[in-house]
Each structure stands twice: as C-alpha cells, then as structure tokens.
Amino acid sequence: MTAITIQSLDCAAPPVPTPLEYVSPFVDSRDDGPALAELLTRQPPSLLKELLTNPGAIAERMLDPAEAPKSMARTLALLVATSSLSGGFLASISGSEVVRAAALLPVAIVLAVAAAMGPVAATAVMAGARVPWQLLAAALTAAVTAGALTMVALVPVAVVLMRIDAEWAGSLAVVGAFIVAGVVSGRRIHSVLRALAKVVCERTGEPLSGERISRINLVGRVAFVQLAFTMSLAVWSLKVLG
C-alpha cells in the first residue's frame, strides 16, 4: 500500500484592500516618508501670511540685507494693490469714478504712513530707542499693509450693507472698515517693533531688559495711536469723489 504524503503549501494570504485615503496622490503613506512638520518647513515662506500672523518673520526679513529690499518692494506693491482694490469697490457702490478712487486711496494711505513716521521717530529718539529710518519705514509699511488687507476683506460687507441701506448701515460700514484697518495697523506696528528688538538683542547677545521693553512699549503705543488715527482719516479722501 502506497503511502500518500500531503505537503502543506504555504499560500500567501490575499492582499487586504487599502482604504482610499491611503492611496490618495496627496498623502505620503510610506513608512519612510517625510513627517508632516518637515513637509511644512519645505514650503516657501509666504509674505502675505507673515504680514498677517508672524511679526517675527517680518523682523527677520527686515534685518536680512539680501531680503530687505525685495520684501519692502513686495510689501509696498501689496499695499497699493489692496488699497486700490478697496477704493475701486467703494467707488462702484457709491456711484463715483472707480479709476480715480482706485488711484486716490493708495495715495492717501501712503500719506498716512508718512504722517505717522515723524512723531514715531521723534518718540523713539526721546525714549532712547532710536530706530534707523529704513527699519522704521519698513515696519510702518508692513503694519499698514496688514491693515489694508483687513480692510479689503471687510469691503464686501460694506458693499452688501450699502445696497441695503446706503444712508446709515452702508456709510457706517465703510467708516468702520477704515477704523478696523487703523486699529489692526496700530497693533501690528507694536508687535513688529517688539519683534525687531528681540531679534536684534538675540543677534548681539544683549539682554532684552525690562527698561528696554518699556521703551519699546512707549514707542509702540505712540505708533499705535498715530497709525490708527491717520489710517482712519484716509476714508475722508473718498469725499472728493462725491
């Protein structure tokens, strides 16, 4: 009688279906793939994002000799573009000349920066916290650009309210947009000046003492008042369109 030997075959288990979210072309599911934090650091820095959320990165740009001129030019271009867009929208809902408003509002906002620069620089000198005029001009421009970005985001609200009630709700919304932009600019210049001081002290090895912080806060408060006031008054430049 012949013995029949049965050898067990080591059959591979059928593959388990992979969930759709793991095979997405936008998700790296490999074990040796880069971490999410590393992927984020690979992204090029965004000037727009830094102007709105990261004063420290703006300070680093201002103190980099190779990056400062390009950042200043891009910030100024962004300021002119956003304020021109706001002026054009506001003129379109008020029946005024759009091109004239789009050209006039950026001029008024740049004049607001120039009007604020003198008192802020004088306060810095008197407080013993002197800031080079190039850095001060760059900081003020960055702060006002943050305010202009806020204002262009609020303009659609003013447009809607203007169509509902042009006499009260719309007019108050337009004025409110300029006031909010002024407050945002004032708060941003304070934070940018503090970030500049922190970066400079870290590079020079000097401690950021309480006395220095108090001087910076004094200059920041004056800058806040000046920018909030001059930016809020920029709305009156649109009166010549009536």
Secondary structure, DSSP 8 states (H G I E B T S, - for coil): -------------------GGGS-TT----TTS--HHHHHHHS---HHHHHHH-HHHHHHHHT-TTTHHHHHHHHHHHHHHHHHHHHHHHHHHHTS-HHHHHHHHHHHHHHHHHHHHHHHHHHHHHTT----HHHHHHHHHHHHHHHHHHHHHHHHHHHHHHHH-TTTHHHHHHHHHHHHHHHHHHHHHHHHHHHHHHHHHHHHT----HHHHHHHHHHHHHHHHHHHHHHHHGGGGGGGG-
